[in-house]
Amino acid sequence: MYEAIYNVAVTVKRFKMFPIFEVAHYILTCLSVREYTMNLSKGQISKDSQVLFSRAHPLCDWFGNLLMCFAGSFLGNFLLGEPLITPLQNTKEIVIITVVWYLINYSPFDVFFNFINLLPVKFILNLLKEVRRVNKVDQGINFALKVMPDTHIVPLAFGILKGTATNHMKVFHRLTCGVWQPSSIELLNPSIVTKTTFLGALLLFLHRSGHLSFIPEPILYLFIVVFFLNIKLLSYFKVDPFVPVENLLGCLFTGGVLDSLKRAVQQTSTGVAGTRLGINISESASGNVPGGPGAAGAQKEDGAGGNSAGSAGVKAKKDD
């Protein structure tokens, strides 16, 4: 049994990304670009946004898709001081991206666009992209360790960046559409993809550094692939399994406990003050408080009683 699993793991690790996995990535990336431009506000692009945008600015639209498809290469080269134009040397991939972009935006009656949006087709493409993501994370860590072998943060960060490059490139893609949207920075609101990639990169880096050397590399690689695929499945049901862990860690290490105690103390003090105020008001209404309305009434009654007693005394004297 173990040998069969190991053979499967070795096969998965040796998968060639081009053309199947890379094309799946290009299709989903171009699809996300079109879906974004369709949701832009009417002030920038009108209702039929992508159709009008792709026809009015085809070069800009094509470049934006190219930027997103090669996001990992552009950002990686920028961080490591390599020429940014290097990804454009691969003519074959540029041609494939151009064909995919053209079919998604200009196919008659949006046949290709609607076909990709079918749930089974999109689901399979997403699974292929997750396998590619693990491969990119692994390649990123290995490359960073070769360039900077004595560091720990750089290989981990570079692996995460290679796996989530399209998410980090969104800000620059928005600029090609004429939109400045800093709220789309991935660090402000990390997606479930970024969280998953962080865990996968951490496991691979720990294995490279010798802390998980007791696990065979293909087995660990297969485990990460299965983990990524399962998280992708959960995302279809709008489930984020990291939320409970984030809430717990935030409560323990980022002041959550102290903030809760502070709010509890404030609510308690407010409740005590409100209770005291209510008691004072009720006592005033019942006449138990000196100088209150009830006390004045009592004094008035006492005065009236005294006057009656005096009148009775005068009458008694007259009778005598």
N, C-alpha and C positions, 0 to 999 in steps of 0.2 A: 504493500500500500504506500509506504513512504517513498519507495523508489519510483512508483508511478507519479506521485505528486511532484517529486523532484524533477522528473523528466518534463512534466508539464511546465513547471516553473522555469526550467532552462529554455524551453521552447518560447515561452512568453517573453522572457528577457531578451531573446535573440530576434524578436520581431523587427522587421525593417519598417520604418515609419513611412517611407515613400514607396508607392504613391497613396495607398489606401487611407492610412491614418492622417497623413498630411492633407489630403483632399477633403476628408471629413472635417478637419479643422478649418480649412478655407471656406467650405460651404456654410458652416455654422457661424463663422465670423462675419462673412458677407451678409448672412441673414440677419444677424444682430444689428449690423449697421443700418440695413434697410428699415428694420423695425424701430430703431431709434429715430431715424429721420422722419418716419411716419407719425411719431408721437411728439414732434417738436411743436412749439406753440404757433398759433396762427400769425403772430406778429412777425415771424421770421420766414416760415414756409407755410403755404396754405394747406387746405384740407388734404388734398391728394399729394401729400408732401413729397414722398420719395419719387413718384413719377415725375412731378414737376422739377424737383431738385436734380434728378439724374439727367433730365433733358436740358435744363437750363445751365447746369454746371457739370457736364459729364467728366471733364478732366479732374476737377476737384473731388467729385464723388469717387472716381477710380483711385485717386491718390489716397483718399481716406481709407478705402478698403485695403489698399496695399500696405498702408501704415499699420493697420490693425493685424493683418495676416503675418507680417514680419515683426510684430511688436517685441518678441523675445530677442531677436537678433539686434534690433535697433537699440533697445535699452541695455542689453548685455554689452554691446560694443561701446556704448557711451560710458558705462561704469568702468570698464577695463581699459579705456583709452584706445580702443581699436577704431578704425575708420567706420563712420556711420553708413557709408555708402556700400559697404561690403555685401549686405544681403542682396543688393540689386545686381550682383554679378551672375546670379543664377537665373539665366534666361528661361529655362524650362519651367521653373516654378512661377515666374512672373506671367508666362503665357497661360498657365493653368488658372492662376488667380484671376486673370483678365477674362477668361472664358466663363468661369464661375460667376464673376461679378456681372457679366453681360447677360447670362441666362437668368439670374435672379431678378435683374432690373428691367430687362427688355424682352423677355420671352412673351410670345403672343398670349393674350388673355391671362397672363401671370401663371401659366401652366407649371413651370418649374418651381416658382415660389410657393404655389399651393401644394404641390407634391411634397416638397421638403417639409412643409408645415403639418403634414399628416403625422399623427402621434407615433405610429410604429416606425416610420422613416426617421423622424427626428430623434426618437429614443435610441435607435441603433447608432445614429451618427454621434449622439452624445456619449454612448459607451465607447465608441472608437476614440473619441477625443479624450476621454479619461485615461485610456491606455497610453495615448500619446503624451498626456500631461505627466504621468509617472516617468516616462522615458526622458522628457525634457528636464524634470527635476534631477534625475540621476545624472544626466549629462552635465547639467549646470554645476552640481556639487563636484564632480570629477574635474571639470575644467578649472574651477576656482581653486581647488586643492593643488593643481599643477602650477598655477600662476602664483598663488600665495599659500605654500604648504604649511606655514607656521601659524596660521590664523584659524580662528574658530567661527567668528561671527560672519566673516565674508563668505565662506562657502555655503553656510546655511542661508544667508540672505540672498545669495545669487541663485541658489536652487529654487527658493520660493519665487523669486522674480521670474525665472525662466518658466515656471509652471503657471504663473498668473499674470503674464505680461500684458495680455489684452485688457485686463481690468485696470492696470496701471496706465495704459496708453489712452484710455478714454478721454482724459483731459485734453490731450493733444489732438485727438480725432475731432473733438467738439470744436476746436479752433479751426480746423479745415472746413467745418460747416458754418463758420462765422459766429460761433457761440462760445462765450467764455463762461464755463460752468465749474467753478472750483469745488462745488459740493460733490462732484463725482470722483474726487480723490479717494482711492480705495482705502487708505489708512483711516479716513474719517468714519467709515462704516464698512468694515471688512465683510465680504460676502462669505457664504458657506464654502465656496471654492477656495478662498484664501485660507480659511481656517483648516480645511482638510489638507491643503498643500503644505501648510506649516508643519502639521504632524507627520506627514509623509517625508518631508525634507529632514525633519529632526531625526527620524528613525534611520534614514539612509546615512546621515552624517555621523550618528553615533556608531553605526556599523563601520564606516570608513575610519573612524578614529579608534576603533578597537574595543569599544565598550559593549558592542553586541556581536563580537566575533564568534561567539558560540552558536549563532544562528547562520546557516548557510546563506550566502548572498542571494541565490535564486529563490529560495523559500521566502526570505524577507521581501524580495521584490514582488513575488506573487501575492503575498499577504497585503502589501500596500495597494496593488492593483485591485484586489477584491474589496478592500476597504473603500477605495475611491468609487468603485462601481456601486457599492451599497449606499454610500452617502448620496450619490447622484440619484439613486432610486428614491430615497427619502425626500429629496428636494422636489420631486414631482408631487408629493403630498403636502408641500409647504411645511415640512418639519425640519427644524434645526436642532440636531441632537446636542449641539454645543452650548445652547442657552442655559440649561441648568448648571453646567460646570462653570460657565462665565459668571452667573449670578453668585454661585458659592465663592469663587475666587475673589470676585469683586467685594463681596460682603466681608471676607476675611482679611484681604490685603490692601484694599483701596479705600479704607475708611467707612465701609458700609455698616459695620457693627456700631462704630462710634456715632455715625449719623442717626442710626435707628434709636440708640439710647438718648441722644439729644432730643429727637422728636418726641420720644416717650416722656421725657422729663418735662418738656414744654407743654405737652398735652395734659400731663398730670397737674402741673401748676395752674394751668388755665382752668381745669375742672375744679380744683380746690377753690380758686378765687370765685368761680361762678356759684359754687355751693354756698360759700360764705355770703355772697351778695343775696342769694335767694333766701337764706335764713334771716338776714337783716330785714329784708322786705316783709317777710311773713310776720316777724316780731313787731314791726312797725304797724302792720295792719291789725294785729290782735291786741295792741295797746300795752305790750310788755316792755316797750322801750320808753324811757323817760322823755317827755317832751313830744311824744308822738300824738297822732290824732286821737287814739284811744285814751291816752292819759288826759288830754284836754277834756274829752267827754266825761271822764270819771271825775275830774275836778269840778266840772260844771254841775254834775249830779250831786257831788258833795256839798257844793255851795247851795244848791236848791234845797237839799236836806236840812242844812243849817238854818236857812231862812224859815223853813217850815217849823223847825223846833223853836225858833225865837218867837214866832207868831203864836205858837201854842202857849209859851210861857207868859206872854203879855195877856192873853185871854184869861189864863188861870188867875192872874193877879186881879183883873177886873172883877172876876167872879167872887174873889175873896172880899 
